[in-house]
């Protein structure tokens, strides 16, 4: 058999040529005139009309701009409004509904008549407010444009949600609420939803800072907030011992689950540790280790096994008794379902059904803002008294220092008939290696490094409703992702082999070539057998699942789009166009946003998983390849294939905070369960780097076998598994 290392050029992406897409040509009603032919008399009235309009435009000091206009003045207007923080759409030169809405917001904020028309007063205010207006004056005459301009495109912003306002729900709102809480203006729960409580907190901040009081968090408001020291927090600020998100034991009817990070999780970990169920570090972060300990406890106590700490699990753990009775919880929940967004708080738009399934055996969650009461004091002898957590920060710092000073050591090297493109941990102790077309297998290992099973990629497509013909077809497994409970693995296949597949894609391709679609396999982690086959796009590369188990997302390299697979229906339900060579995908913990690296660009697509609308984080760096997201949803990390760096991106601002060179050709990476470290494999350096996310400093670099390309982190053992494309898997102990 030919050495797999010699075949990598077809599947490693590193030779991808990148270039910025060309801007679209501007439309104009000027028709080129052939000077060799005599001018027709029919042109004369048109020329005089054009000259007259041009003279009139010069005579007018400022022409009013309004919906339907297009030209250079609209371009300048959009740039000015964007610089001021009111416009988050694309710079199109067309005055559409997005531009009109931005003008109205500006007029309202500056005490002008909110008519959406840029007249003399609005223009003068814009010029006085922004130095950017002097670079491109709004007084220039209107250009002749097409009488039927293209409709304004959906918002595509350089940074997500330039202005945060009531009704928004995303990770940027989460960060805003946390910053407002630290500054002493916000004492509600951290929900990620911009409701009345968040709006009131923003208004208080704006009043205190002498800003325009509009209740919207634009650049000026957020800049003022970020510059506010913690010491200036008002008396309404939560105490330093209060939980970060107020979603834990202090609120008895609410649930602790994976992704929570607060002192209540610290208390939970200590309790589970004391009872012999938890042997990990006390971090205050609810990750896989904590979830597994909770599951073990629930099994031992005969509770519903969901890995979440609801009312029943809390009661079994003998946590503080609820100050809210069961009847009052039900009452507040009922009130919530009948209330409007104006009547309730930041959780008002969430229904009970969106959080719990009917069969789950824990008390209903009171979601109304008013039901989030101030934490009651515990008795002095309670192990969960908040005073017992004063030294939590120092304990966590000690744990962090121990991890930072630890050195990764090689624990095991696995070989065999493999050529792993990727290695992925199930979260339940199984590791799936995808061996492409060189082996036509997925090999499965356990924590003892044993080969549990070799799964062939051969399937009968007709069995799953795909009429390509009778017989067996082979795939070529590239990447894998697991459902949140680890029950299923989803494996993408680079291409298919068999009758009817005659036009396979490659690493240089486009939708115009109409290359063959391929398939996504679902594999049960109980039977370790393929049990579903779903058709997706051409040359599917990366696959990710949403934590709420709604979707499997697949980036299709040659069809330049994203397949959205409904996990319950086991079929593709949406195809989203993205551009040249989409690859890495990361989904936030709330299952609200999916981030997709578009490798043939400098940008990262942001897909709203509720309505599938598309936004962008622009100009991150050359050829973003792989993405990892901070468990708290504040930061996104990207390997940049075109410049050989790893970037840290603030999702609140869309800005790149720092870049680091880890080695030659950083490919894949994984993030530790607490978000403290990145593990990055460097394909051409034959190394793996451990990067501290706080400052993006390299803590250690270890040597690997040739061509490390995949990596996964196991939080239970603190081990890092590295897939070397040359034919081995290496396991490092951190």
C-alpha positions in Angstrom: 0.0 0.0 0.0 1.2 3.5 -0.8 2.4 5.5 2.2 -0.5 7.8 3.2 2.0 10.6 3.9 2.6 10.9 0.2 -1.1 11.4 -0.5 -1.8 14.3 1.8 -1.8 17.0 -0.8 -5.3 16.0 -1.8 -6.8 16.4 1.6 -4.9 18.7 3.9 -5.9 22.1 2.6 -2.5 23.7 3.2 -1.9 24.5 -0.5 -5.2 26.4 -0.8 -4.8 29.7 -2.7 -6.7 32.5 -1.1 -7.8 35.9 -2.4 -10.3 38.4 -1.5 -13.5 38.2 -3.5 -13.8 40.9 -6.1 -16.2 43.7 -5.3 -19.4 43.7 -7.5 -19.4 46.2 -10.3 -21.5 49.2 -9.7 -24.6 49.7 -11.7 -25.1 52.8 -13.8 -27.5 54.0 -16.4 -24.7 55.6 -18.4 -24.4 53.7 -21.6 -21.0 53.7 -23.4 -21.1 55.7 -26.6 -19.2 54.5 -29.7 -17.4 57.6 -30.8 -16.9 56.2 -34.3 -20.6 56.5 -35.0 -22.5 59.8 -35.4 -24.5 60.8 -32.3 -28.2 60.0 -32.7 -30.7 62.9 -32.2 -32.4 60.7 -29.6 -29.5 61.2 -27.2 -29.8 65.1 -27.2 -32.8 65.3 -24.7 -31.2 62.8 -22.4 -27.9 64.8 -22.3 -29.7 68.1 -21.6 -31.7 66.4 -18.8 -28.5 65.0 -17.2 -26.8 68.4 -17.3 -29.8 70.1 -15.8 -30.0 67.6 -12.9 -26.3 68.0 -12.3 -26.5 71.8 -12.2 -29.5 71.6 -9.8 -27.5 69.3 -7.5 -24.7 71.8 -7.4 -27.0 74.6 -6.5 -28.4 72.7 -3.5 -26.1 72.9 -0.5 -27.5 69.6 0.9 -29.8 67.2 -0.9 -32.1 65.2 1.3 -31.3 61.5 1.3 -34.1 59.1 1.8 -35.1 55.5 1.3 -34.6 54.5 -2.4 -31.6 56.8 -3.0 -28.3 55.3 -4.1 -24.9 56.7 -4.8 -21.7 58.0 -3.2 -23.6 60.1 -0.6 -25.4 57.1 0.7 -22.1 55.2 0.9 -20.7 58.1 2.9 -23.8 58.2 5.1 -23.6 54.5 5.8 -19.9 54.8 6.7 -20.6 57.7 9.1 -23.5 55.9 10.8 -21.3 52.8 11.1 -18.5 54.8 12.7 -21.0 56.3 15.2 -22.4 52.9 16.0 -25.8 53.1 14.5 -25.4 51.1 11.3 -24.4 47.5 11.2 -25.2 46.6 7.6 -23.0 46.3 4.6 -21.8 49.4 2.8 -23.9 49.1 -0.3 -24.5 52.7 -1.4 -28.2 52.0 -1.5 -30.6 53.6 1.0 -32.7 50.7 2.1 -34.6 49.8 5.3 -31.5 49.1 7.3 -30.1 52.5 6.5 -33.4 54.2 7.2 -33.6 52.4 10.6 -30.1 53.5 11.5 -30.9 57.1 10.6 -34.1 57.0 12.7 -32.0 55.7 15.7 -29.5 58.5 15.2 -32.2 61.1 15.0 -33.9 59.9 18.1 -30.6 59.8 20.0 -29.8 63.4 19.0 -33.3 65.0 19.5 -34.0 65.3 15.8 -37.3 64.6 14.0 -37.2 60.8 13.5 -38.4 60.8 9.9 -35.6 58.6 8.5 -34.7 61.3 6.0 -31.2 62.9 6.0 -31.9 66.6 5.6 -30.0 69.7 6.6 -30.3 69.3 10.4 -29.5 65.6 10.3 -26.5 66.2 8.0 -25.2 69.0 10.3 -25.5 66.8 13.4 -23.7 63.9 11.6 -20.9 66.2 10.6 -20.5 67.6 14.1 -20.6 64.2 15.7 -18.1 62.4 13.5 -14.8 63.3 12.1 -15.3 60.7 9.5 -17.9 62.9 7.8 -15.1 65.4 6.8 -13.3 62.6 4.9 -16.3 62.0 2.6 -18.8 64.9 2.7 -22.5 64.4 2.3 -22.8 67.5 0.2 -21.5 65.9 -3.0 -24.2 65.7 -5.7 -26.1 62.5 -6.3 -24.7 60.2 -8.9 -27.0 58.7 -11.6 -27.8 55.2 -10.5 -30.0 52.4 -11.7 -33.7 53.4 -11.3 -34.3 49.9 -9.9 -31.5 49.4 -7.3 -30.8 46.0 -5.8 -32.6 45.4 -2.5 -30.6 45.9 0.6 -28.9 42.7 1.6 -29.2 41.1 5.1 -27.0 42.7 7.8 -23.4 41.7 7.4 -21.3 43.5 10.0 -17.6 43.7 10.7 -18.5 42.9 14.3 -21.5 41.1 15.6 -24.4 43.3 16.8 -22.8 46.7 16.6 -25.6 48.0 18.8 -27.1 45.7 21.5 -30.7 46.6 22.3 -33.9 45.2 23.8 -34.9 41.9 22.2 -31.4 40.7 21.4 -30.4 37.3 22.6 -26.7 36.2 22.1 -23.4 35.8 23.8 -22.6 39.5 23.5 -25.6 40.3 25.7 -24.2 37.7 28.2 -20.9 39.6 28.3 -22.8 42.9 28.6 -24.8 41.7 31.6 -21.6 40.4 33.3 -19.8 43.7 32.8 -22.9 45.6 34.1 -23.0 43.3 37.1 -19.4 43.8 38.0 -19.8 47.6 37.6 -22.8 47.5 39.9 -25.6 48.4 37.6 -27.2 45.0 37.0 -28.4 42.5 39.6 -30.5 40.2 37.5 -29.6 36.7 36.2 -27.1 36.3 33.4 -29.5 35.1 30.7 -28.0 36.4 27.4 -31.4 38.0 26.7 -31.7 41.8 26.5 -34.9 42.5 28.4 -36.3 45.3 30.5 -33.9 44.7 33.4 -30.8 44.8 31.2 -32.2 47.9 29.5 -32.8 49.6 32.9 -29.2 48.8 33.8 -27.9 50.3 30.6 -29.9 53.5 31.2 -28.5 53.8 34.7 -25.0 53.5 33.3 -25.7 56.1 30.6 -27.1 58.5 33.2 -24.1 58.1 35.4 -21.7 58.6 32.6 -23.4 61.5 30.9 -24.2 59.6 27.8 -27.2 59.8 25.5 -29.9 57.9 27.5 -31.5 55.5 25.0 -31.2 52.1 26.8 -29.2 50.7 23.9 -25.6 49.5 24.3 -23.7 51.0 21.4 -19.9 51.5 21.1 -19.8 54.6 23.4 -21.9 53.0 26.1 -19.8 49.8 26.0 -16.6 51.7 26.0 -17.7 53.6 29.1 -18.7 50.4 30.7 -15.4 48.7 30.0 -13.5 51.7 31.5 -15.6 51.6 34.7 -13.5 50.1 37.6 -15.1 47.5 39.8 -14.6 49.8 42.8 -17.1 52.3 41.4 -19.9 49.8 41.5 -23.0 51.0 43.2 -24.6 49.6 46.3 -26.9 47.5 44.2 -23.9 45.5 42.9 -23.8 41.9 43.9 -21.3 41.0 46.6 -18.0 39.3 45.7 -19.4 36.1 47.1 -22.5 36.1 45.0 -22.8 33.7 42.2 -21.8 34.9 38.8 -25.0 34.0 37.0 -27.4 33.7 40.0 -28.6 30.4 38.5 -27.6 28.0 41.2 -28.3 27.0 44.8 -29.1 30.6 45.8 -32.1 30.2 43.4 -33.5 26.8 44.5 -35.9 26.3 41.6 -33.2 26.8 39.0 -30.9 24.3 37.5 -27.1 23.8 37.5 -25.8 22.2 34.3 -22.9 21.9 32.0 -21.5 25.3 31.1 -22.4 26.9 34.5 -19.6 28.7 36.2 -20.1 30.1 39.7 -19.5 29.5 43.4 -22.6 27.2 43.5 -20.8 24.9 41.2 -17.8 25.1 43.6 -20.1 24.0 46.4 -21.5 21.2 44.3 -18.1 19.9 43.5 -17.1 20.0 47.2 -20.2 18.1 48.2 -19.8 15.4 45.5 -16.1 15.2 46.4 -16.9 14.6 50.1 -19.4 11.9 49.1 -16.8 10.1 46.9 -18.4 10.9 43.5 -16.0 13.7 42.3 -12.2 13.5 42.2 -11.4 16.4 40.0 -10.1 19.9 40.8 -12.4 22.4 42.5 -12.8 24.9 39.7 -16.3 26.3 39.9 -16.9 25.3 36.3 -19.5 22.7 35.4 -17.8 20.6 32.8 -17.7 16.9 31.8 -16.1 15.8 35.1 -18.8 17.5 37.2 -21.5 16.2 34.9 -20.2 12.7 35.1 -20.1 12.9 38.9 -23.7 14.1 39.0 -24.7 11.3 36.7 -23.0 8.7 39.0 -24.7 10.3 42.0 -28.2 10.3 40.3 -27.8 6.6 39.3 -26.8 5.7 42.9 -29.8 7.5 44.4 -32.4 6.4 41.9 -32.9 9.9 40.5 -33.6 10.9 36.9 -30.2 10.6 35.2 -29.8 13.8 33.2 -26.5 15.2 34.5 -28.2 18.4 35.7 -28.7 19.5 39.3 -32.4 20.4 39.6 -34.6 20.5 42.7 -34.7 16.8 43.3 -31.0 16.3 43.0 -30.4 19.3 45.2 -32.7 17.9 47.8 -30.9 14.5 47.7 -27.6 16.3 48.1 -29.1 18.1 51.2 -28.5 21.5 49.8 -30.2 24.5 51.3 -34.0 24.1 51.4 -35.9 26.1 48.9 -37.3 29.3 50.2 -39.8 29.2 47.3 -42.6 26.7 47.7 -43.6 24.3 45.0 -46.9 26.1 44.6 -45.2 29.5 44.3 -42.9 28.1 41.7 -45.8 26.8 39.6 -47.6 30.1 40.1 -44.7 32.2 38.9 -44.2 29.8 35.9 -47.9 30.2 35.0 -47.7 34.0 35.3 -44.6 33.9 33.0 -46.5 32.0 30.2 -49.2 34.6 30.3 -47.0 37.7 30.5 -45.7 39.9 27.7 -42.2 41.1 27.2 -43.1 44.5 28.7 -44.6 42.9 31.8 -41.7 40.6 32.7 -38.0 40.6 32.7 -35.1 39.3 30.7 -36.3 35.8 30.4 -39.8 36.8 29.3 -39.6 35.4 25.8 -38.6 31.9 26.9 -41.3 29.4 27.4 -41.1 26.6 29.9 -41.0 24.1 27.0 -37.8 25.6 25.7 -35.9 24.6 28.8 -37.2 21.2 30.0 -38.8 18.1 28.4 -42.0 16.9 29.9 -40.6 13.6 31.0 -37.7 15.1 32.9 -38.2 14.6 36.6 -37.4 17.9 38.3 -39.4 20.9 39.4 -40.4 23.5 36.9 -38.0 26.4 36.4 -39.4 29.9 37.5 -38.3 32.0 34.5 -40.0 35.2 35.3 -37.5 38.0 36.2 -39.4 38.8 39.4 -38.8 35.2 40.6 -35.1 35.7 40.8 -34.9 36.8 44.4 -31.9 37.8 46.3 -30.1 34.8 47.8 -31.2 33.9 51.3 -28.6 33.6 54.0 -27.7 30.1 55.0 -27.3 29.1 58.6 -23.8 29.2 60.1 -23.5 25.5 60.1 -24.5 25.1 56.5 -21.7 23.8 54.3 -23.0 26.1 51.6 -22.8 29.4 53.5 -21.4 32.0 51.1 -18.8 33.0 53.7 -17.1 29.7 53.2 -16.2 30.7 49.6 -14.0 33.7 50.5 -10.8 31.7 49.6 -12.3 30.2 46.4 -10.3 32.6 44.2 -7.0 31.7 45.9 -7.8 28.0 45.6 -8.7 28.3 42.0 -5.5 30.3 41.4 -3.5 27.5 43.0 -5.1 24.9 40.8 -4.5 27.0 37.7 -0.8 27.5 38.7 -0.4 23.7 39.2 -1.8 23.1 35.7 0.3 25.8 34.1 3.5 24.5 35.6 2.7 20.9 34.6 4.5 19.5 31.6 2.9 17.3 29.0 4.5 13.9 28.7 4.0 11.1 26.1 1.8 8.4 27.6 1.0 6.1 24.7 1.5 5.7 20.9 -1.1 3.8 19.0 -0.4 2.4 15.6 -2.0 0.0 13.1 -3.7 0.2 9.8 -4.7 3.8 10.3 -4.1 7.2 8.7 -6.1 9.4 11.1 -7.3 12.7 9.7 -9.0 13.5 13.0 -9.5 12.2 16.5 -12.5 13.1 18.6 -13.5 12.3 22.2 -17.1 11.3 22.8 -17.3 12.8 26.3 -17.9 9.3 27.6 -14.5 7.7 27.3 -14.5 6.6 23.6 -12.2 8.1 20.9 -13.1 8.0 17.2 -10.3 8.3 14.6 -11.4 9.0 11.0 -9.0 7.3 8.6 -10.1 8.8 5.2 -10.0 6.8 2.0 -6.6 5.3 2.9 -8.2 2.8 5.3 -11.9 3.3 4.7 -12.5 3.0 8.5 -13.3 4.7 11.7 -11.3 3.1 14.6 -12.6 3.4 18.1 -10.5 3.4 21.3 -11.1 3.5 25.0 -9.2 5.2 27.8 -7.1 2.1 28.2 -5.8 2.7 24.6 -7.5 -0.5 23.5 -8.9 -0.8 20.0 -12.6 -1.3 20.8 -13.8 -1.7 17.2 -12.9 -1.0 13.6 -16.0 0.4 11.8 -15.9 0.0 8.0 -17.2 3.0 6.0 -19.2 0.7 3.6 -23.0 1.2 3.5 -25.9 0.2 1.4 -27.3 3.6 0.4 -30.6 2.1 -0.8 -31.3 0.8 2.7 -31.4 4.4 3.9 -33.5 5.7 1.1 -30.9 6.9 -1.3 -31.4 5.5 -4.8 -27.9 5.4 -6.2 -28.2 1.7 -7.1 -27.9 -1.6 -5.4 -24.7 -2.8 -3.7 -22.2 -1.4 -1.3 -20.7 2.0 -1.4 -17.7 3.2 0.4 -17.0 6.6 2.1 -13.9 8.4 3.3 -14.3 9.5 6.9 -12.9 13.0 7.6 -14.2 14.5 10.8 -16.6 13.5 13.6 -18.7 15.2 16.3 -20.8 13.7 19.1 -24.3 14.5 20.3 -24.3 16.3 23.6 -25.0 13.1 25.6 -22.4 11.1 23.6 -25.1 8.7 22.3 -24.3 9.2 18.6 -21.3 10.1 16.5 -21.7 12.1 13.3 -19.0 11.4 10.7 -18.5 13.3 7.5 -17.2 11.6 4.3 -14.9 13.4 2.0 -16.3 11.6 -1.0 -18.2 8.4 -1.9 -17.0 5.4 -4.0 -19.3 3.3 -6.1 -21.6 3.4 -9.1 -23.1 6.8 -9.8 -20.3 8.8 -8.1 -18.4 9.9 -11.1 -17.5 13.5 -10.4 -15.8 13.7 -7.0 -14.6 17.0 -5.5 -11.1 17.9 -4.6 -9.2 20.5 -2.6 -9.5 23.0 -5.4 -13.1 23.2 -6.6 -16.2 25.3 -6.9 -20.0 24.8 -7.0 -19.8 25.5 -10.8 -18.1 22.1 -11.2 -21.3 20.3 -9.9 -19.2 17.8 -8.0 -20.9 14.8 -6.3 -22.7 15.3 -3.0 -21.5 13.1 -0.2 -23.0 11.7 3.0 -23.0 12.1 6.8 -23.0 8.9 8.8 -24.6 8.5 12.2 -23.0 5.9 14.4 -24.5 4.6 17.7 -21.9 4.6 20.5 -23.8 1.6 22.0 -23.7 -0.7 19.0 -20.7 1.0 17.2 -22.5 0.6 13.9 -23.8 3.0 11.3 -27.5 3.4 11.7 -28.3 6.5 9.6 -27.0 8.0 6.4 -27.8 11.6 5.4 -27.0 13.3 2.1 -25.3 16.6 2.5 -23.2 18.8 0.2 -20.0 18.2 -1.9 -16.8 17.3 0.0 -18.2 17.7 3.5 -15.3 18.5 5.9 -16.0 19.6 9.4 -19.0 18.5 11.4 -20.4 19.9 14.7 -23.5 19.4 16.8 -25.5 21.9 18.8 -25.4 21.2 22.6 -29.2 21.1 22.6 -29.2 18.2 20.2 -31.2 20.0 17.6 -28.7 20.1 14.7 -25.7 18.6 13.1 -23.8 21.1 11.0 -21.6 20.2 8.1 -19.3 22.5 6.1 -19.2 21.5 2.5 -15.9 22.4 0.9 -16.8 22.2 -2.8 -20.4 23.4 -2.7 -19.3 26.3 -0.5 -22.2 26.0 1.9 -23.3 24.7 5.3 -25.7 21.7 5.6 -28.1 21.9 8.6 -29.2 18.4 9.6 -32.2 18.1 11.9 -31.1 15.4 14.4 -34.6 14.4 15.2 -35.6 14.0 11.6 -32.2 12.6 10.5 -32.3 14.7 7.3 -30.9 17.9 5.9 -33.4 20.8 6.4 -31.4 23.8 5.3 -28.4 24.7 3.0 -26.7 28.0 3.8 -24.4 29.6 1.2 -21.1 30.8 2.8 -18.5 31.4 0.1 -15.1 29.8 -0.8 -14.1 26.7 1.2 -16.0 26.7 4.5 -14.3 24.5 7.1 -14.2 24.7 10.9 -17.4 25.1 13.0 -18.0 26.1 16.6 -21.4 26.3 18.4 -22.0 28.3 21.5 -23.1 26.6 24.7 -26.6 28.1 24.4 -27.1 26.6 20.9 -28.0 30.0 19.5 -25.0 30.8 17.2 -22.8 28.7 15.0 -19.5 30.1 13.8 -18.0 28.8 10.6 -14.5 29.5 9.3 -14.6 30.4 5.6 -11.1 29.4 4.6 -11.1 31.1 1.2 -11.5 34.5 2.9 -10.5 36.5 6.0 -13.9 36.1 7.6 -16.0 33.9 10.0 -19.6 33.4 9.3 -22.1 33.7 12.2 -25.3 31.6 11.7 -28.3 32.2 13.9 -29.6 28.8 14.7 -33.1 30.1 15.4 -33.9 31.7 12.0 -30.7 30.7 10.0 -29.9 34.4 9.3 -26.3 35.1 8.4 -23.9 37.6 9.9 -20.1 38.0 9.7 -17.0 38.6 11.8 -14.8 40.3 9.3 -11.1 40.6 8.7 -9.9 38.1 11.3 -6.9 36.9 9.3 -5.9 35.0 6.2 -7.7 31.7 5.7 -9.3 30.8 9.0 -9.4 27.0 9.3 -10.3 25.6 12.7 -12.4 27.2 15.5 -12.8 26.6 19.2 -15.1 28.5 21.5 -14.6 29.5 25.1 -17.1 27.5 27.3 -18.3 30.9 28.7 -19.1 32.1 25.2 -16.9 35.2 25.4 -14.0 34.3 23.1 -13.5 32.5 19.8 -10.2 31.0 18.8 -9.2 30.5 15.1 -6.2 28.9 13.4 -5.3 31.0 10.4 -4.0 28.8 7.7 -2.8 31.6 5.5 -0.6 33.2 8.1 0.4 30.4 10.4 -1.1 31.9 13.6 -3.8 31.3 16.2 -6.1 34.2 16.9 -8.1 35.1 20.0 -11.4 36.9 19.1 -13.6 38.9 21.5 -17.2 37.9 20.5 -18.5 41.0 22.3 -16.7 43.4 19.9 -15.7 41.1 17.0 -12.1 42.2 17.5 -8.9 40.1 17.3 -7.3 40.6 20.7 -4.1 38.7 20.1 -2.3 36.3 17.7 0.4 33.8 18.5 2.7 31.7 16.3 2.6 28.1 17.7 4.5 26.4 14.9 4.6 25.9 11.1 1.0 25.3 9.8 -1.2 25.2 12.9 -4.1 23.0 11.9 -6.7 21.7 14.4 -7.0 22.5 18.1 -9.1 21.7 21.2 -9.9 23.7 24.3 -9.8 22.5 27.9 -13.0 22.0 29.7 -12.6 25.1 31.8 -11.4 27.2 28.8 -8.0 27.8 30.3 -5.8 26.1 27.6 -5.7 25.4 23.9 -3.9 22.4 22.5 -2.8 23.2 18.9 -1.2 20.8 16.4 1.4 22.2 14.0 1.3 20.1 10.8 4.7 21.0 9.3 6.6 21.4 12.6 5.5 18.0 13.8 4.7 19.5 17.2 1.8 20.2 19.5 1.6 23.5 21.6 -0.2 24.2 24.8 -1.4 27.8 24.9 -2.7 29.6 27.9 -5.9 31.4 26.7 -5.7 34.2 29.2 -2.7 35.9 27.5 -2.2 33.5 24.5 1.2 32.5 25.8 2.8 29.2 24.8 3.2 27.1 28.0 4.9 24.1 26.3 5.5 22.5 22.9 6.0 18.8 22.5 7.3 16.8 19.5 5.0 14.4 17.7 5.2 12.0 14.8 5.0 13.3 11.3 2.0 15.5 10.3 -0.1 16.0 13.4 -3.5 17.1 12.1 -6.2 16.3 14.7 -6.4 16.7 18.4 -8.9 16.1 21.2 -8.9 16.7 25.0 -10.2 14.4 27.7 -11.1 16.4 30.8 -11.6 13.4 33.0 -8.0 12.1 32.5 -6.4 15.4 31.5 -5.0 13.7 28.5 -4.6 15.0 24.9 -4.9 12.7 22.0 -3.1 13.7 18.7 -3.9 12.2 15.3 -0.8 12.0 13.2 -1.7 11.7 9.5 1.4 9.6 8.9 -0.2 6.7 10.7 -0.2 7.0 14.5 -2.2 8.4 17.4 -0.2 9.8 20.3 -1.6 10.4 23.8 -0.1 13.0 26.1 -0.6 13.4 29.8 -1.1 17.0 30.9 
